Amino acid sequence: MNEYARKLALSDRVRAPVIRQLVSSLVLPGGSDGLDAGCGIGSNISILLEATSPGSTVTGLDLSAEFLSTARAAAHESGIADRVSFAQGNVNRIPFDVAAFDWAVSVDCVGHLGRDPVASIAELARVVKPGGTAAVILWTGQKLLPGYPLLEARLDATSPGLAPLSVRAVPERHVLRARGWFQAAGLVDVKAHTVAGDISAPLSSEIREAMISLLDMRWHGAEVELKGDDRTEYERLCQPDSPDFILNLPDYYAFFTYTMFSGRVSSG
């Protein structure tokens, strides 16, 4: 497992409950066949199976052979390999026929890529049967540095903080405009739903590890764009070996949000 995949797996400890809550709210049909588009290391496949049991199957699609290898191993270890299959491919050119699945869900992938988001949503919907659901679940915000709002705002304005967008991105590409993407792609009954996950001291060792990974992934490399006191403050607060590491606060409290956008494929 590469370093990014390891950090992703650790961060799942705090992200998974939020993803589970959003998936549950979709009320996907039991015994159905679904697609996890951009499945990565397979973090959300068990959540999707739980939401559609009994008798359901999930196909995980990802461009990375290394991620798929990790996902397959995890499926075998979890005892769900007989209900899961995997395919290597691009979520912008999904290698399945029209109406191949009862539903399709993408977490932190479709909608976060550089391609026209309307085209990406249309491609996701293409492989869903009429009347079925297409949904994307995307990170939409956080407050992870309590007491330091200016530093957090400056971190969010760096290239890593803005990713996958840039300072030149048009407003229509912002993730919170995704209801418009779904409508333009021809889906109906379009909805948006946001859930917050929170973290509160005292932190167990597992949650502390998860939060260290989450902080690193959120602003990885951002320090090179900070200057003077901002960079010093970032290193003081966000480096685990610092005595002032933010997670050491006895009253540490933070939260992050995921938003799910969903729609139904028109029956005619």
C-alpha positions in Angstrom: 0.0 0.0 0.0 1.5 3.4 -1.0 1.7 6.3 1.4 -1.4 8.1 0.1 -3.5 4.9 0.3 -2.3 4.4 3.8 -3.3 7.9 4.8 -6.7 7.4 3.1 -7.3 4.2 5.0 -6.5 5.9 8.3 -8.7 8.9 7.6 -11.6 6.5 6.8 -12.0 6.0 10.6 -13.5 9.5 10.9 -15.0 9.8 7.4 -16.8 6.5 7.2 -19.7 7.3 9.6 -20.6 10.4 7.6 -20.5 8.5 4.3 -22.6 5.7 5.8 -25.2 8.2 6.9 -25.4 9.8 3.5 -25.6 6.5 1.6 -28.3 5.3 4.0 -30.4 8.4 3.2 -30.5 7.4 -0.5 -32.6 4.3 0.3 -31.1 2.3 -2.4 -33.1 -0.9 -3.3 -32.2 -4.2 -1.6 -30.9 -6.9 -3.9 -29.7 -4.4 -6.4 -26.5 -4.2 -8.5 -24.6 -0.9 -8.2 -21.5 0.8 -9.3 -18.9 2.5 -7.0 -17.3 4.9 -9.5 -13.8 5.9 -8.5 -13.8 3.3 -5.7 -10.1 3.9 -4.8 -9.0 1.4 -2.1 -12.6 0.1 -1.7 -13.3 2.1 1.4 -17.0 2.6 0.7 -17.9 -0.8 -0.9 -18.9 -2.4 2.4 -21.1 0.6 3.2 -22.9 0.3 -0.1 -23.4 -3.4 0.4 -24.8 -2.8 3.9 -27.3 -0.3 2.5 -28.6 -2.6 -0.2 -28.5 -6.0 1.6 -29.5 -8.7 1.2 -28.5 -10.1 -2.2 -26.9 -7.0 -3.6 -23.6 -6.7 -5.6 -21.2 -3.8 -6.1 -18.7 -3.2 -8.9 -15.8 -1.0 -8.0 -14.3 1.0 -10.8 -11.0 2.8 -10.6 -8.2 4.0 -12.9 -5.4 2.9 -10.5 -4.3 -0.8 -10.6 -2.6 -0.3 -7.3 -5.8 0.9 -5.6 -7.8 -1.9 -7.1 -5.3 -4.4 -5.8 -5.7 -3.0 -2.3 -9.5 -3.0 -2.7 -9.6 -6.6 -3.8 -7.5 -7.6 -0.8 -9.7 -5.7 1.6 -12.8 -7.4 0.1 -11.4 -10.8 0.7 -10.3 -9.9 4.2 -13.8 -8.6 5.0 -15.5 -11.7 3.6 -17.5 -9.8 0.9 -15.4 -10.9 -2.2 -18.3 -13.0 -3.6 -20.5 -9.9 -3.8 -17.9 -7.6 -5.3 -16.2 -7.3 -8.6 -13.7 -4.8 -9.9 -12.8 -3.1 -13.2 -10.0 -0.8 -14.2 -11.2 2.3 -16.1 -11.8 6.0 -16.2 -15.0 7.3 -14.6 -15.3 9.8 -17.4 -15.5 6.9 -19.9 -17.1 4.2 -17.9 -16.4 0.8 -19.5 -20.0 -0.5 -19.1 -23.1 -0.6 -21.3 -26.0 1.8 -21.0 -28.3 0.9 -18.1 -25.9 -1.7 -16.7 -26.6 -0.9 -13.0 -29.5 -0.2 -10.8 -27.6 2.8 -9.2 -24.2 4.4 -9.3 -22.5 6.3 -6.5 -19.2 8.1 -6.5 -17.4 9.4 -3.4 -14.7 12.0 -3.7 -14.2 11.4 -7.4 -16.9 12.3 -10.0 -17.3 16.1 -9.7 -13.8 16.6 -8.4 -12.1 15.9 -11.7 -10.9 18.4 -14.3 -13.5 17.4 -16.9 -16.7 19.3 -17.5 -18.8 18.2 -14.5 -22.0 18.0 -16.4 -20.5 15.6 -18.9 -19.1 13.6 -15.9 -22.5 13.3 -14.3 -24.1 12.4 -17.6 -21.6 9.6 -18.0 -22.4 8.3 -14.5 -26.1 8.4 -15.3 -25.6 6.7 -18.6 -24.9 3.3 -17.0 -27.9 3.5 -14.6 -31.2 2.0 -15.5 -34.2 4.3 -16.0 -35.7 5.2 -12.6 -32.4 4.4 -10.9 -30.3 6.7 -8.8 -27.0 8.4 -9.6 -25.2 10.2 -6.7 -21.9 11.9 -5.9 -20.7 12.5 -2.3 -18.1 15.2 -2.0 -16.1 16.9 0.8 -17.5 20.4 1.0 -15.9 22.1 4.0 -14.2 21.9 7.4 -13.2 23.7 10.6 -10.1 21.8 11.7 -8.1 24.5 13.4 -10.2 25.8 16.3 -9.0 29.2 17.4 -7.1 29.9 14.2 -9.7 31.0 11.6 -7.3 33.3 9.7 -4.7 30.6 9.3 -7.3 28.1 8.2 -8.7 30.6 5.7 -5.2 31.2 4.2 -4.6 27.4 4.0 -7.9 27.0 2.2 -6.8 29.7 -0.3 -3.6 27.8 -1.3 -3.4 25.5 -4.3 -3.9 22.3 -2.2 -6.7 24.0 -0.3 -8.5 24.9 -3.5 -7.8 21.6 -5.3 -9.2 20.3 -7.5 -10.2 23.8 -8.5 -7.8 26.7 -9.1 -8.0 30.5 -8.5 -9.1 30.8 -12.1 -11.9 28.3 -11.9 -15.3 29.6 -13.0 -18.0 29.8 -10.3 -20.1 27.1 -12.1 -17.4 24.5 -11.4 -17.7 25.0 -7.6 -18.9 21.8 -5.9 -21.9 23.5 -4.3 -23.2 24.2 -7.8 -23.6 20.5 -8.4 -27.4 20.5 -8.3 -27.1 22.5 -11.6 -24.8 19.8 -13.0 -27.3 17.1 -12.3 -30.2 19.1 -13.8 -28.1 20.0 -16.9 -27.2 16.3 -17.3 -31.0 15.5 -17.5 -31.6 13.9 -14.1 -34.8 14.5 -12.3 -35.7 14.8 -8.6 -32.4 16.3 -7.9 -31.5 16.7 -4.3 -28.7 17.9 -2.1 -28.0 16.8 1.5 -25.1 17.7 3.8 -23.9 15.8 6.9 -21.2 16.9 9.4 -18.8 14.7 11.1 -17.3 16.0 14.3 -14.2 15.2 16.4 -13.9 15.9 20.1 -11.1 15.5 22.6 -10.0 13.3 24.3 -8.9 11.5 21.1 -8.3 7.8 21.1 -5.1 6.7 19.4 -7.0 5.5 16.4 -8.9 8.8 15.9 -5.7 10.8 16.5 -4.0 8.8 13.7 -7.0 9.4 11.5 -6.9 13.1 12.1 -3.2 13.4 11.5 -3.8 11.8 8.1 -6.8 14.0 7.4 -4.9 17.2 8.2 -2.0 16.2 6.0 -4.2 15.2 3.0 -6.3 18.4 3.4 -3.4 20.8 3.1 -0.5 18.6 1.8 2.2 20.9 0.4 0.3 24.1 1.4 3.2 25.3 3.6 5.3 26.3 0.5 2.7 28.9 -0.4 2.6 30.4 3.1 4.9 33.2 4.1 6.4 34.4 7.4 4.3 34.1 10.4 1.7 32.0 8.6 4.2 29.4 7.7 5.6 29.4 11.2 2.1 29.1 12.7 1.2 26.2 10.4 4.3 24.3 11.3 3.7 24.9 15.0 0.1 23.8 14.9 -0.1 21.2 12.2 3.1 19.1 12.7 2.6 16.1 14.9 6.0 16.4 16.5 5.3 20.0 17.6 4.5 20.5 21.3 1.8 22.8 20.2 0.2 20.4 17.7 -3.5 21.3 17.5 -4.7 17.8 18.3 -3.0 18.1 21.7 -5.5 20.6 22.9 -7.5 19.2 25.8 -10.6 20.9 24.5 -10.1 20.2 20.8 -13.3 20.2 18.7 -13.6 20.3 15.0 -15.9 19.2 12.2 -16.0 18.6 8.5 -18.9 18.3 6.0 -19.7 16.0 3.1 -22.5 16.9 0.7 -24.4 14.4 -1.4 -26.0 15.4 -4.7 -28.3 12.8 -6.2 -30.9 12.5 -9.0 -33.0 9.9 -10.7 -32.4 8.8 -14.3 -35.5 9.7 -16.2 -37.8 6.9 -17.4 -38.8 8.7 -20.5 
